Amino acid sequence: MIGLTLKHLRYFEILAQYKHFGRAAEACSISQPALSMQIKELETIMAAPLVERSARQVQLTSLGNEFLERTRPILLAIDDLEDLVRASKGPLCGKLQLGVIPTIAPYLLPNIINALAINFPDVALQPKESITQSLIEDLLQSRLDLAVVALPISEPAIQEFALFEEDFVLVRPEKQGHMPVPNPALLKEMRLLLLEEGHCFRDQALSFCNLSENKSRQLMEGSSLTTLVQMVSAGIGITLIPEMAISLETRKANISIARFPSPKPTRTIGMVWRKTNPLVDQLMQIAAVIREAATR
């Protein structure tokens, strides 16, 4: 098609992701009028409307949805070509988009950023915090290069690489610190505080306590580990947190930390990327740096 450019496709794909001209323009690092003009140019080239505009959000037309499905493989192929060129140049350089889940980011991301800056000075790191499902979708759509998550993911197009194992610990009110550590059977009968739906850590806690999702709806929820710990400090209930969160989350809380006897609840932290990514050698080097940063 005469006049169709990769820029048109990129901007359209980002607009389809955000469904809002303002947020999409910010993600594209251009003004909202400039983005609107690019989308109008694309619709002129296609001789048909691709989006339905409203004051609050954008919806794709039927043609827009089909156009998006055809656009994504093209953009993925271009991204893989760019990665192939980067791989041929030797040491990793340029933009690196890293995703991290919320139950890891506050505790490990500062160490990761510092370690990568030292070991890969030519890399411009762009971190993003989100839940696992969102990060995997971004990986598959080439909006991320790699992500640090809890394994397994079990996605055929995603390569998994285990970094380290981590224990969960029990957080309970300070006055309960002298009491025996409850086993999973007792935990399920207590007022257990969980992260809201969508967090993989929630699923892992439910699994350890042998609780069904239906039963979990009767339990109290929080949006972050910080919220859960402060609720425990207020005497509302008990919760589980990963070991890496202890030092940060327990500084200003009247709580007690207890470790479980074997078999302990654990999770495997790993790095994931698209199997088609040609930067495998460089990604393995990054994995080694992240693993070392996690041990500090």
N, C-alpha and C positions, 0 to 999 in steps of 0.2 A: 504494500500500500504506500502510495506516494505521501511523504511527510510524516509517516509513523516512526517514532524514535523510541529508544529504550527509556528515555526520560519520561515519555508519556506512560509507558507501561509501569515504571517504578512508582510514579506518582499515583496512578490509578490503584495499584496494589496496596499502597499505604493508605489511601483514602478508604478503600474497602475494608481495611483492617480497623481503622479508627472510627469510621462512619460519622466523621465530623470534620468539616473543612479547617476549623481553627487548630484542632489537635494534630490533624494530618499535616498541615502546613508547618507547624512547629517541628514535627518529626522529620520533615523534609528540609528543614532549615531555610525555608522561603516564606514570603508573606502569603496571607490568605488570598488576596486578589490574584497573585501570581499563580498559585495552585489552581484556583478557579479557572483562570485563563487556559492553563495547560489541559484541564479536563474538558473544557469546551472545545479546544482544538482537537482533542482525541475524538469527541463525539461528532465533530464536523467531518473528520476523516472517515469515521465509521458510518456517517450519514444516518445515525440513529442515537437516541438517548441511552446512556449507560447507567445514569444515576437519577434518583428522585430526590430533589432538594426540598428541605423544610427548614424551619427556623431552628429546630433543635438538633436534628441529625440527618444523615444521608442514608438512603436505602438504595440498593442496586436494583435495576430493572431485571427482567428475565434475561434479556440479552447481556446485561452487565454481569450477572452471575455466571453465565456461560463463558463470557469473555474472560472473566477472572480465572476460571478453571483452565483455559487455554494459555493464559498469560503466565501463570505460576511456573510451569515446567520450563518455559523460555528463560525466565529470570533465574531459576535454579541452575540451569545449564550455563548461563553467563557467569554466575557466582563461582561455579566450579572451575570455569576457565580462568577466572581471576585468581583463585586459590592455586591453581596449577602453576601459573606464572610466579606467584609468590613462593611456592615450594621450590621452584627451579633456581631461585636467587640465593638459596642457602638459609642463613639465619632469619628467623621470623621478624617481620617488620610490618608497619602499617596498622590499620584498624583491626582490633580484635574484640568481638562482641561476646561477652561472657555472662551467662545466666547463673543465678544462685538462688536456691529456695530460701524462704524467710527463716527457717529454723537453723540455717547455717550462716547466712549473710552477716548478721551483726557480730558474730563471734569469730568468723574465719576470714571474711572478706578483707578487713584491713591488713592482715598478714599476707594474704594473696596479692593484694595490690602492691605492697612494698617489695615482696619477693620478686614479682614479675618485673617491676621497674628496675630492679638491680640486675636481673638475669637477662632481660630482654629490653634494653633501653630504647630500641627503635620501635617498640610496640606502643600504639595508642589504645589503651584499654578502655572499653566502654561496658561497664558492668550494668546488669539489670537484675532486680529482685522480683521474683514472682513465684506462684505455686507451680508444682511440677507439670501439670497438664498444660499450662500456658507456655512454659519454657520449651516443652517438647514440640508444641505446635510451632513456636518460633524457630526452633531448630529445623524442623521439616520444611518450613517456608524460607529458610536461609536468612532469617532475621537475627539469628545467633550463630556463632561459630562453634561454641561448646557450652556446656553447662555443668555445674556441680550440684548433684542431687543425691537422694537416697535410692539405692538400687534394691531390687531390679526394676527396670522400666518395661522390658518385654515388648519393645517396638521393633519390628523387623528391619526398618530402615536406619535404626540407631545403633551405633557401636557403644558398648559399655566397658568401662575400665575401672576396676575397684581400686580405691585409694587407701582406705583404712576402715577399721571397725570401731564403733563407739557404743559405750554402755548408756542406758537410761538410768536416771536416779529418781528416787521418790522425794517429793517436796511436800511437807506437811507443817502445820502450825508449830511454832517453837515449843509450846507446852507439851506436845506429843513426842518430842525427841527421845524420851526415855523408853518409849513403847517398842515392842518387837515389830520388825518389819512385816507387814501383812503379805500373805501369798496372793497370787492372782485370784483365787476363789474368794478371798476376803475383800480384795480391792473392788471387785464388781458389786459388792454390797454397800460400798462406801460412797460418799458424795465426791465423785471423780470429776474434775474439771478438764475439759478437752478443748483443743483448737476447733474452730468452726470447720464445716465441711469444705473439702478441697485441699486440705493440708495432708500430705502423706504421713506426717508424724501422728496425726489423729488416728489414721488407720492402723499404724503400728502399735499405738497404745491400746486401741480396741482389741487388736489381735492378742496382745500379751495378757489382757484381762479376760479374754474369751467372751467379749461382749459383741452382740449383734448391732447392726446399724439401727435397727428399730429401737433397741434398748437405749442406744446412745442419745436418742432424741429426748429422753427424759433427764439427761444430764446437763450440767451447766457448761456454756461455751464461752470462749474468748477469741479475740482476733489475733493475739500474739502471745508468746511465752511470757513477756513482761506482764501482760494483763493477768494471766493465769497465776503467776507467782504472787502478785499483789493481792489477788483474791484469796489465795491461801494465807497470806500474811494477815488478812482481815478475818480469818477464821471461817471462811465460807466452805472450804473443802480441802482436798488434796489433789496433786497433779503429778505428772511425770515430765521431766525435761531431759534433753541430751546433756551428756557430761560437759561438752564444750561451753554450755551456757551458764554453768555454775558461777564462775567468778563475776560475770557481768550482772546476772539477774538476782543474785542474792546479797548484793552490797547493802541495800537499804530495805531489807524485808525481815520481819520477825518470823523466820521460818527455820525448819530443821531439814537437813539433807541426810538421806539414808540410802545405802547401797543394797541392792538386792542380792541374795545368795544365788548360786547357780541352780538352774539355768537362768542367767540374767537376760533381761530384755535388751536387745542390741539393734543397731542398724548398720548397714554398710554404706559408707559415703563413697561415691564414685564420680567419675567424669564421663560425660557422654558427648558424642558428636555424630554427624551424618556419616554413614558408611562410605558415601561417595566422595567425602572430603579428601583431597589429595595431600593435605598438610599433616598426614599421619605422623611422620617422624617428628615434626615440630610440636604437635599436640602431645606426643609422648614425653617430650622434654618438659612441656608445661605441666603435665601430670606429675612428673618427678619434683618439680619446684613446689607445686601445691601440696604434695604429700609432705615434703620437708617443712613447709610453712605451718602445716597443721600440727606438727609435733612440738612446735615452740609454745 
